[in-house]
Amino acid sequence: MKIPYYHVDAFSGAPFRGNPAGVCPLEKWLPDEVMQNIAMENQLAETAFFVPEGEGAWHLRWFTPSIEIDLCGHATLATAHVLRNELGEKSERFRFRSLSGDLGVETDGDLLALDFPARPPEPVNVGTDVARALGVPVDAALLARDLMIVLDREEDVRAVEPDFAAIECLEYKTVIVTSPSAREAVDFVSRFFAPAIGVPEDAVTGSSHCTLVPYWADRLGKTTLEARQLSARGGAIRCTMAGDRVKLAGECCTFSRGEIEIS
């Protein structure tokens, strides 16, 4: 059996930046074990699989090298990019059914924009093990799906040297570190760690911005924000707070096209 396969750099208009995702269009679902093995073989943060569900609609699933996850931003953006630029779909809005409900991706000029549910965080008390795992003092912690640690300065976020083994042992399996940006054209920056699900540090994390955007929109009194993720690859996200939804816009670049062959 041969499966079409695309490697897409999401939240970047050029290769070698942003967050790489694998994208596999399917006519029908493969066994879960096979999809998990493909994701493990790819060794990308996420590999997306999708099947059609009618005109302009698809069922979408995401796998890290270790597990299936409930929400992934960059691989959803990459999937819409493949549909639009590789498979010739002409929709202005792509609709996806997922473990996190109905999701959308819209065209926004030269960008694609995720339409995702907002996940506003609530303050939480954390133990000293979080500070030790991140190697920084923890003065402000909030929790939604992800644990979010708020630091004072961009240079503090850049300086975080995580102990991935220690993070993997925390009760919080996905951790965001964020601060205001030091640059006038950018509102906030972040990094994202998830070694427990096979992603030690993610390059650009769309789903974490479901929590980051409500927090920073409220704190800065703005509904449109520019975000940067400070991973080694780096990436840019234009963010909009829209009621109980967030819109996360960025570019994508196809790095390679090919086939996966399985027996």
C-alpha positions as CSV (number, residue, x, y, z in Angstrom):
1,M,0.0,0.0,0.0
2,K,1.3,3.5,-0.9
3,I,0.2,6.5,1.0
4,P,0.8,10.1,-0.2
5,Y,3.0,12.0,2.2
6,Y,3.9,15.7,2.5
7,H,6.4,17.3,4.8
8,V,5.3,20.9,5.5
9,D,7.0,23.6,7.5
10,A,4.2,25.4,9.2
11,F,4.2,29.0,10.6
12,S,7.0,29.8,8.2
13,G,7.2,30.9,4.6
14,A,10.6,29.3,4.0
15,P,12.1,25.9,4.7
16,F,14.1,25.0,7.8
17,R,12.0,27.4,10.0
18,G,8.6,27.1,11.7
19,N,7.3,23.7,12.8
20,P,7.6,20.6,10.5
21,A,4.6,18.4,10.2
22,G,3.9,15.2,8.3
23,V,0.6,15.1,6.4
24,C,-1.0,11.9,5.1
25,P,-4.2,12.2,3.0
26,L,-6.2,8.9,3.3
27,E,-9.3,7.5,1.5
28,K,-10.2,5.6,4.7
29,W,-8.7,5.1,8.1
30,L,-5.7,2.9,8.6
31,P,-5.5,0.9,11.9
32,D,-4.4,3.1,14.8
33,E,-1.3,1.1,15.3
34,V,-0.2,1.7,11.7
35,M,-0.7,5.5,12.0
36,Q,1.2,5.5,15.3
37,N,4.0,3.6,13.8
38,I,4.2,6.0,10.8
39,A,4.4,9.0,13.3
40,M,7.1,7.2,15.2
41,E,9.0,6.6,12.0
42,N,8.7,10.2,10.9
43,Q,10.0,11.5,14.3
44,L,8.3,14.9,13.7
45,A,6.4,16.6,16.5
46,E,3.1,15.6,14.8
47,T,1.9,13.6,11.8
48,A,-1.6,14.5,10.6
49,F,-3.9,12.0,8.9
50,F,-7.3,12.9,7.4
51,V,-10.2,11.4,5.5
52,P,-12.9,13.3,3.5
53,E,-16.3,13.7,5.1
54,G,-18.1,15.6,2.3
55,E,-17.5,18.8,0.4
56,G,-15.2,21.1,2.3
57,A,-15.0,18.8,5.4
58,W,-12.6,16.3,6.6
59,H,-12.0,14.1,9.7
60,L,-8.5,15.0,11.1
61,R,-6.3,13.1,13.6
62,W,-2.8,13.9,14.9
63,F,-0.1,11.6,16.3
64,T,3.2,12.5,18.0
65,P,5.9,9.8,17.9
66,S,4.4,8.5,21.2
67,I,0.6,9.0,21.3
68,E,-2.5,10.4,19.6
69,I,-3.2,13.9,20.8
70,D,-6.5,15.9,21.1
71,L,-5.4,19.1,19.4
72,C,-2.5,20.3,17.2
73,G,-2.2,23.7,15.5
74,H,0.7,23.5,13.2
75,A,-0.3,20.1,11.7
76,T,-3.8,21.4,11.1
77,L,-2.4,24.5,9.3
78,A,-0.1,22.1,7.3
79,T,-3.1,20.0,6.4
80,A,-5.1,23.0,5.0
81,H,-1.9,24.0,3.1
82,V,-1.7,20.5,1.5
83,L,-5.4,20.6,0.6
84,R,-5.1,24.0,-0.9
85,N,-1.7,24.0,-2.5
86,E,-1.0,20.3,-3.3
87,L,-4.5,18.8,-3.8
88,G,-6.2,21.7,-5.5
89,E,-9.1,22.2,-3.1
90,K,-10.6,25.7,-3.7
91,S,-12.4,26.2,-0.4
92,E,-12.0,29.5,1.4
93,R,-12.7,27.7,4.6
94,F,-11.7,24.1,5.5
95,R,-13.7,22.3,8.1
96,F,-12.2,19.6,10.3
97,R,-13.9,17.2,12.8
98,S,-11.5,16.3,15.5
99,L,-11.1,15.1,19.1
100,S,-11.4,18.8,20.1
101,G,-14.6,19.3,18.2
102,D,-15.2,21.2,15.0
103,L,-12.2,23.2,13.8
104,G,-11.7,25.6,10.9
105,V,-8.9,27.0,8.7
106,E,-9.6,30.1,6.7
107,T,-7.7,31.9,4.0
108,D,-6.4,35.3,5.2
109,G,-4.7,36.9,2.3
110,D,-1.4,35.0,1.8
111,L,-1.9,33.4,5.2
112,L,-3.9,30.5,6.5
113,A,-5.7,31.1,9.9
114,L,-6.7,28.4,12.4
115,D,-10.1,28.9,14.1
116,F,-9.6,27.1,17.4
117,P,-11.4,27.1,20.8
118,A,-10.0,29.4,23.4
119,R,-8.7,27.8,26.6
120,P,-8.3,30.6,29.1
121,P,-6.0,29.7,32.0
122,E,-6.7,30.0,35.7
123,P,-4.1,30.7,38.4
124,V,-2.7,27.6,40.1
125,N,-0.2,26.9,42.8
126,V,2.7,24.7,41.8
127,G,5.4,23.1,43.8
128,T,9.1,23.8,43.7
129,D,9.6,20.8,41.4
130,V,8.3,23.0,38.5
131,A,10.9,25.6,39.2
132,R,13.7,23.0,39.4
133,A,12.6,21.3,36.2
134,L,12.6,24.7,34.3
135,G,15.6,26.1,36.1
136,V,13.9,29.5,36.7
137,P,11.9,31.0,39.7
138,V,8.2,30.5,39.2
139,D,6.2,33.5,40.4
140,A,3.1,33.2,38.3
141,A,1.6,29.9,37.1
142,L,-1.7,29.3,35.3
143,L,-3.4,26.2,34.1
144,A,-5.7,25.2,31.2
145,R,-4.7,22.1,29.3
146,D,-1.1,23.3,29.5
147,L,0.7,24.6,32.6
148,M,1.7,28.2,31.7
149,I,4.6,29.9,33.5
150,V,4.7,33.7,33.1
151,L,8.2,35.3,33.3
152,D,9.1,39.0,33.3
153,R,11.3,39.4,30.3
154,E,12.0,37.8,26.9
155,E,15.6,37.2,27.8
156,D,14.4,35.1,30.8
157,V,12.4,32.9,28.4
158,R,15.4,32.5,26.1
159,A,17.6,31.6,29.0
160,V,15.4,28.7,30.2
161,E,17.4,25.5,30.2
162,P,14.8,22.8,30.9
163,D,15.6,19.4,32.5
164,F,13.5,17.3,30.2
165,A,13.6,14.2,32.4
166,A,12.3,16.3,35.3
167,I,9.6,17.9,33.2
168,E,8.5,14.4,32.1
169,C,8.0,13.5,35.7
170,L,5.7,16.5,36.5
171,E,2.0,16.0,36.9
172,Y,1.7,18.7,34.2
173,K,2.7,17.0,30.9
174,T,2.7,20.1,28.7
175,V,4.4,23.3,29.9
176,I,4.4,26.8,28.4
177,V,6.9,29.5,29.4
178,T,6.0,33.0,28.2
179,S,6.8,36.7,28.7
180,P,6.2,40.1,27.1
181,S,8.3,40.6,24.0
182,A,11.4,42.9,24.0
183,R,10.6,43.9,20.4
184,E,8.1,46.7,19.5
185,A,6.5,44.7,16.7
186,V,5.8,41.6,18.8
187,D,3.5,41.4,21.8
188,F,4.6,38.2,23.5
189,V,6.9,35.3,23.2
190,S,6.8,31.7,24.4
191,R,8.4,28.3,24.5
192,F,6.7,24.9,24.8
193,F,7.9,21.6,26.4
194,A,6.2,18.2,26.3
195,P,8.7,15.4,26.7
196,A,6.1,13.1,28.2
197,I,4.3,12.9,24.8
198,G,7.5,12.6,22.7
199,V,8.1,16.3,22.0
200,P,10.9,17.6,24.3
201,E,10.7,21.2,22.9
202,D,8.2,22.0,20.2
203,A,9.2,24.4,17.5
204,V,6.0,26.4,17.0
205,T,2.9,25.3,18.9
206,G,-0.5,26.4,17.7
207,S,-2.5,24.7,20.4
208,S,-0.6,26.4,23.2
209,H,-1.8,29.7,21.8
210,C,-5.4,28.7,22.7
211,T,-4.2,29.6,26.2
212,L,-1.6,32.2,25.5
213,V,-3.9,34.4,23.5
214,P,-6.7,34.8,26.0
215,Y,-4.1,35.6,28.7
216,W,-2.2,38.2,26.7
217,A,-5.3,39.7,25.1
218,D,-6.7,40.4,28.6
219,R,-3.4,41.6,30.1
220,L,-2.5,43.9,27.2
221,G,-6.1,45.0,26.4
222,K,-5.7,44.0,22.7
223,T,-7.7,41.6,20.5
224,T,-5.0,41.3,17.8
225,L,-1.5,40.3,18.8
226,E,1.8,39.3,17.2
227,A,3.5,36.2,18.8
228,R,6.9,34.6,18.3
229,Q,7.9,31.2,19.6
230,L,11.6,31.2,20.7
231,S,12.6,27.7,19.7
232,A,15.8,27.0,17.7
233,R,13.7,27.1,14.4
234,G,11.4,29.9,15.5
235,G,8.1,30.9,14.1
236,A,5.6,33.7,13.9
237,I,1.8,33.7,14.6
238,R,-0.7,36.5,14.1
239,C,-3.3,36.0,16.8
240,T,-6.8,37.3,17.2
241,M,-9.1,36.9,20.2
242,A,-12.7,36.3,18.9
243,G,-15.1,35.6,21.7
244,D,-14.6,32.1,22.8
245,R,-12.4,31.3,19.8
246,V,-8.9,32.2,18.8
247,K,-7.6,32.7,15.3
248,L,-4.0,31.9,14.6
249,A,-2.6,32.9,11.2
250,G,0.7,32.0,9.6
251,E,2.4,30.9,6.4
252,C,3.3,27.3,5.3
253,C,6.0,25.9,3.0
254,T,6.0,22.4,1.4
255,F,9.5,20.9,2.0
256,S,9.0,17.6,0.3
257,R,6.5,15.3,-1.4
258,G,6.5,11.6,-1.6
259,E,5.0,8.3,-0.7
260,I,5.0,6.0,2.3
261,E,5.0,2.3,1.4
262,I,3.6,-0.2,3.9
263,S,2.7,-3.9,3.4
